[in-house]
Amino acid sequence: MRILALVTDAFGAGGGIARYNQQLMSALSQSGCVSDVLVLPRHATGALLTPANVRQLQPSPGRASWSARSTWLAMRQRFDVVFCGHLNALPVAAWIAGLQRAPLWVQVHGIEAWEPRGTIYRHGLATAALVTSVSRYTRRKLLAWADIAPARVRVLPNTFASTHAPRQAEPDLVARLGLAGRRVILTVGRLSADERYKGHDRIIGALPEVLRHVPDAVYLIVGSGDDQPRLADLARQTGMSDYVIFAGQVPDAELPAVLALADVFAMPSTGEGFGIVFLEAAAAGLPVIGGNRDGSLDALADGAIGRPVDPNSPQEITTALIDALSGRTTGQPAAVRRFAFPLFADHVDRLVRTLAR
């Protein structure tokens, strides 16, 4: 089968959705049912190293130009499956799938699928042969409003790259960030005003009590965005400026080195669709802490991989951080192997074969 993949981010882009798409395209390239995959992204930067049988076109950041190029491709080439990598692209993808008379495969990640959408999106989902969701939580939220048979909505959780494994911290990086002799709480994620649900402010709020029990603790925040000034101001207001380090954006290739700096990864979110970074942190050997009110529970494997906490309970967050920094953890990071890429690729192959039939 030839697959047209219409995505927001893929190879050469950063972030959780980009990493998901990269792993998905890599898995498709290994399927015996797939001859080639043509990827049209809206965003991509840096070097493009794609697997065999996967060709990624130059990005079209503008919505109108991306839609026009998608249509042009569909009118010039024949595809057996149309993959829609984000719900926002569904109107264009559904139209192209109809034009091609090809099965439509739709991917949903998180909050974009949690609230009811308009008629055009309901119609697009109703025509989909397959919808894959990164978590059970997102699947439930989608089915609460979408006009689609539940049997066609399957959970396809995130996976992680083999580069994520326990490793020693790099001394130069420790020195540059001022982490020598410190026990490090780490969060990796965009600092966006639209994504305050990730819970950076909840950890800053917990720091005073954490420091009473673990005086050498420090909070390392990796990521950038328009919410950083607010978080920095919160640290000043709580007297925690000396204990909160903003490291800025880090390329995905450098994430393993950043994870090696930490003693615990924490992101007590309320709006995470899954949270691929939980898997990456667990694969790096870290205890992980996440919220129990969103898709994070899937990434934590309901507590087998990490510790779920009520993100609205300062006491639960504080206790979990103190326990992790003190070596008292309940998660079993080895359980993360259930999300390893070979199992993910096998799952993708089975899904593709259902489309082939």
Number of C-alpha atoms within 10 A of each C-alpha: 17 17 22 26 24 25 25 24 27 32 23 19 22 19 16 20 20 22 23 21 21 20 22 19 26 19 21 25 21 18 18 11 16 21 15 20 25 20 24 25 25 21 20 22 13 9 9 15 11 16 18 14 16 20 16 19 13 14 20 19 14 11 12 10 13 22 18 14 15 21 16 12 15 19 12 8 10 14 21 17 24 27 25 26 26 20 20 16 18 25 17 17 30 27 16 22 24 14 12 18 14 19 21 27 28 25 23 25 27 24 15 15 23 21 11 15 15 8 11 12 19 17 16 23 25 16 18 24 18 24 22 20 25 25 26 20 21 25 24 15 16 24 16 12 14 22 16 20 13 13 8 15 23 17 18 20 21 27 26 22 14 10 12 19 16 16 13 9 15 12 11 9 14 16 10 10 13 12 20 14 9 18 20 21 24 25 25 26 21 22 23 15 12 11 17 17 17 25 21 23 17 20 23 22 18 19 27 17 16 23 16 11 13 18 13 16 23 24 27 24 21 19 18 17 15 12 15 19 11 13 19 17 13 16 20 13 10 13 14 20 16 10 18 21 19 15 15 16 16 16 10 16 10 9 17 19 19 21 29 21 25 25 22 28 27 29 29 31 27 21 20 26 28 26 29 21 24 28 29 24 31 28 27 22 22 28 27 34 27 31 25 21 18 23 26 29 26 22 30 28 19 14 20 18 28 30 26 27 24 16 23 16 11 16 14 14 28 20 15 24 30 22 17 22 22 13 12 12 18 17 22 19 20 13 18 24 16 13 17 17 19 13 14 19 21 15 15 18 19 13 16 20 14 10 17 13 5
